[in-house]
Amino acid sequence: GLIRCFFIVLGVRDLVEAGRVAYINYGEDYGKMVVIVDMVDINRVQVDGCGSFPRVIYPIRRLQLTKLKVPGVLRGVRTGNLTKAATAYKLNEKWAAQSAA
């Protein structure tokens, strides 16, 4: 169907959604890993760094989305619950493996 074609064209890493892991591709925070926790509008999202980066609103154009997604994360998740989910998912190990590749 149409939705399946949409996913094939865009690919999984192009989906802006809660729980999607990204890194900052511009500015003084270049290279830092963040997780999308909410969508403000079509151009901005709220991101959280799981304790290593404060929760802020960031423009999507300054983020590079990855194919990693923390499972079980819903919109507006609190930092503590996000950190628990990221720890259970072993996000830091997967991020290090992806960065090394």
C-alpha positions in Angstrom: 0.0 0.0 0.0 0.8 3.7 0.1 2.2 3.6 3.6 4.6 0.7 2.8 5.9 2.6 -0.2 6.3 5.7 2.0 8.5 3.8 4.4 10.6 2.2 1.6 11.3 5.6 0.0 12.2 7.4 3.2 13.8 4.6 5.1 13.7 3.9 8.8 16.3 6.4 9.8 14.2 9.3 8.4 11.3 8.9 10.9 11.1 11.7 13.5 9.5 10.0 16.5 9.8 9.8 20.2 12.6 7.5 21.2 14.6 8.1 18.0 18.3 8.5 18.7 20.1 11.4 16.9 23.3 13.3 17.2 23.9 17.0 16.9 25.5 17.9 13.6 26.2 21.7 14.1 27.3 24.1 16.7 29.1 23.9 20.0 27.3 20.6 20.9 28.5 18.9 17.7 28.6 15.1 18.0 26.6 14.7 21.2 24.0 11.9 21.3 20.4 12.9 22.1 17.0 11.1 22.1 13.9 12.8 20.7 11.2 13.0 23.4 8.6 15.3 21.8 7.7 17.1 18.6 7.1 20.9 19.0 6.2 21.6 15.4 7.3 20.6 11.9 10.8 22.1 12.3 11.6 21.6 16.0 11.8 18.7 18.5 12.5 18.4 22.2 15.5 16.3 22.9 17.1 14.8 26.0 20.6 13.5 26.5 19.8 11.0 29.3 21.5 13.0 31.9 24.6 14.0 29.9 22.8 16.7 27.9 19.9 19.0 29.2 16.4 18.7 27.8 16.1 21.4 25.2 14.2 22.3 22.0 16.3 21.8 18.9 15.7 22.4 15.2 15.5 19.2 13.2 18.0 20.6 10.7 20.7 20.5 13.4 20.1 16.8 14.1 21.3 13.8 12.2 18.8 11.0 12.8 20.1 7.4 13.3 18.4 4.1 12.9 18.6 3.4 16.6 15.3 3.8 18.6 14.9 3.3 22.3 11.9 1.0 22.6 9.0 1.8 24.9 9.5 5.6 24.9 6.4 7.6 24.4 6.0 11.4 23.8 6.8 13.5 26.8 8.7 10.8 28.7 10.5 12.1 31.8 14.3 12.1 32.0 14.4 9.4 34.7 12.2 7.0 32.7 14.1 7.7 29.5 17.4 6.9 31.3 16.0 3.6 32.6 14.8 2.6 29.1 18.1 3.6 27.5 20.0 1.6 30.1 17.8 -1.5 29.5 18.3 -1.0 25.7 22.1 -0.7 26.3 22.1 2.5 24.3 25.7 3.6 25.2 27.1 0.3 24.0 25.1 0.4 20.7 26.1 4.1 20.2 29.8 3.3 20.7 29.6 0.3 18.3 27.8 2.5 15.7 30.3 5.3 16.1 33.3 2.9 15.7 31.9 1.4 12.5 
